[in-house]
Amino acid sequence: MMHYTYKTQNTCSTLIDLDIDNGVVTNVKFTGGCNGNLKSIPALVNGMTADEIASKLGGITCGPKSTSCGDQLARAVLAAKEAESKSKK
């Protein structure tokens, strides 16, 4: 299992921490942002693969912003998946 921290951009949340093991994401934690959403999103995605999460949340926007906490999570899990695959080489 690998722990990964992602610095978000253009969202109220500032960081996303997660664990990834063979592409399966667990223990997602947001720093900052809307409290309810940032408790709900981790509960919904726990145990999903990075690809499943990215497929569901990638491209979602928040108001006039070109991204959202969900979209940032999609980017984070794909980056974590890539880092995990590089660490195994």
Secondary structure, DSSP 8 states (H G I E B T S, - for coil): -EEEEEE-SSSS--EEEEEEETTEEEEEEEESS-HHHHHHHHHHHTT-BHHHHHHHHTT---TTSS--HHHHHHHHHHHHHHHHHHHT-
